[in-house]
Structures are given as structure tokens and as C-alpha cells.
Amino acid sequence: QVQLVESGGGLVQPGGSLRLSCAASGFTFSSSTMRWYRQAPGKGRELVASISSAGGSANYADSVKGRFTASRDNAKNRVYLQMSSLKPEDTAVYYCNAVTNYTNYWGQGTQVTVSS
């Protein structure tokens, strides 16, 4: 079965960095666009970044452009989100997402808190 497991979240001061990781299994990872979403308290889920199957193309929400970088390692079935210059408004639960066989799959999420 499809599994997505995020890790790497935590508490960081404003201006700091974190690297999130998502381990994927149960589907053809190397053929799948992967996405990162986030959900802040009291808000809807927001698409943060997407990366193409081969990793050659990535797109970002305007709110994170220039600060976040998505990457992937198809040999390890992992996708990453490098977050820099973090702001308090980046505080959210971050989710890894894959769509395969017309079904949306989500990880359990990892909490990122940006606070001094």
C-alpha cells in the first residue's frame, strides 16, 4: 500500500532553516510528481511546492518562493523540502502528497514551528 512518512520538523527561530524529508513506498515514485502542502491552525491546506517526477522542474507558492527548495532522490524514494529564512507565518503542519491511480495520498504530517 502507498505510504508517505514525513520527518524533519521542529521548533526553529525566525530566520532559521529546516529540511523536511518524505519517505515514499508502495507506488512508482520515479514516475510521480510529488507535492508539499501545509496547514496552519485555523486555515485550509495550502500547496507549498511541487516537483516533477525526474526532479527537473519545481513550482512554489508565492509566499515561499526564493526561500524554499524542493528536491528528490528517486534512488531512495525520497522527496525533500529545504526551508530557509523561516518566518513565524511558516508555522504549520507540513504534508507530503502523491497522486497515483487517481487517488490522493497523504503522509501524517510533520509540525514546523517558527518562534523566538
C-alpha positions as CSV (number, residue, x, y, z in Angstrom):
1,Q,0.0,0.0,0.0
2,V,1.0,3.6,-0.5
3,Q,2.9,5.1,2.4
4,L,4.3,8.6,2.9
5,V,6.2,9.4,6.0
6,E,7.4,12.9,6.7
7,S,10.2,13.8,9.1
8,G,12.4,16.7,10.0
9,G,10.0,19.2,11.5
10,G,10.7,21.0,14.8
11,L,11.0,24.3,16.5
12,V,13.2,26.9,14.8
13,Q,13.9,30.6,15.4
14,P,12.8,33.2,12.8
15,G,15.5,33.3,10.0
16,G,16.5,29.7,10.6
17,S,16.4,26.7,8.4
18,L,14.9,23.2,8.4
19,R,15.0,20.3,5.9
20,L,11.9,18.2,5.7
21,S,12.0,14.7,4.3
22,C,9.3,12.4,3.0
23,A,9.9,8.6,2.5
24,A,7.6,7.1,-0.1
25,S,6.7,3.5,-0.8
26,G,4.0,1.4,-2.4
27,F,3.9,3.1,-5.8
28,T,6.2,4.1,-8.7
29,F,7.8,7.0,-7.1
30,S,10.1,7.9,-10.0
31,S,7.0,8.4,-12.2
32,S,5.1,10.6,-9.8
33,T,5.0,14.4,-9.3
34,M,5.4,15.0,-5.6
35,R,3.9,17.9,-3.6
36,W,4.4,19.5,-0.3
37,Y,1.4,21.1,1.4
38,R,1.0,22.9,4.7
39,Q,-1.9,23.6,7.1
40,A,-1.7,26.3,9.7
41,P,-4.0,26.4,12.7
42,G,-7.5,27.5,11.6
43,K,-6.6,27.6,8.0
44,G,-7.0,25.4,4.9
45,R,-4.4,23.2,3.4
46,E,-2.1,25.2,1.1
47,L,0.1,23.9,-1.7
48,V,3.7,24.9,-1.0
49,A,5.8,23.2,-3.6
50,S,5.6,20.6,-6.3
51,I,8.4,18.8,-8.1
52,S,8.3,16.8,-11.3
53,S,8.9,13.1,-11.5
54,A,12.5,13.5,-12.6
55,G,13.2,16.5,-10.4
56,G,13.9,18.8,-13.3
57,S,11.1,21.2,-12.6
58,A,9.7,22.7,-9.4
59,N,7.0,25.2,-8.6
60,Y,6.4,27.2,-5.5
61,A,3.8,29.2,-3.8
62,D,4.5,32.9,-3.9
63,S,4.7,33.0,-0.1
64,V,7.8,30.7,-0.1
65,K,9.4,31.4,-3.5
66,G,13.1,32.1,-3.0
67,R,13.2,30.6,0.5
68,F,12.1,27.0,0.0
69,T,13.6,24.4,-2.4
70,A,12.1,21.1,-3.2
71,S,14.3,18.2,-4.3
72,R,14.1,14.5,-4.7
73,D,16.2,11.3,-4.8
74,N,14.5,8.7,-6.9
75,A,17.0,6.1,-6.0
76,K,16.0,6.4,-2.3
77,N,12.3,7.2,-3.0
78,R,12.5,10.4,-1.0
79,V,11.5,14.0,-1.5
80,Y,12.8,16.9,0.4
81,L,11.8,20.4,1.3
82,Q,14.7,22.7,2.2
83,M,13.3,25.7,4.1
84,S,15.4,28.8,4.8
85,S,14.8,32.3,6.1
86,L,11.8,30.9,8.0
87,K,9.1,33.2,9.3
88,P,6.5,32.8,12.0
89,E,3.9,32.6,9.3
90,D,5.5,29.4,8.0
91,T,4.3,27.7,11.2
92,A,2.1,24.8,10.1
93,V,1.9,21.1,9.8
94,Y,3.7,20.1,6.5
95,Y,2.4,17.2,4.5
96,C,3.8,15.2,1.6
97,N,1.4,14.3,-1.1
98,A,1.3,11.9,-4.1
99,V,-1.5,11.3,-6.6
100,T,-1.4,7.8,-8.1
101,N,-4.1,5.8,-9.8
102,Y,-6.4,8.8,-9.4
103,T,-6.1,8.6,-5.6
104,N,-4.7,11.3,-3.4
105,Y,-2.3,10.1,-0.7
106,W,-1.0,12.0,2.3
107,G,1.5,11.5,5.0
108,Q,0.8,12.0,8.7
109,G,2.5,15.4,8.6
110,T,5.3,17.0,10.5
111,Q,5.0,20.1,12.6
112,V,7.1,23.1,11.9
113,T,7.0,25.9,14.5
114,V,8.9,29.2,13.8
115,S,9.1,31.2,17.0
116,S,11.6,33.0,19.1
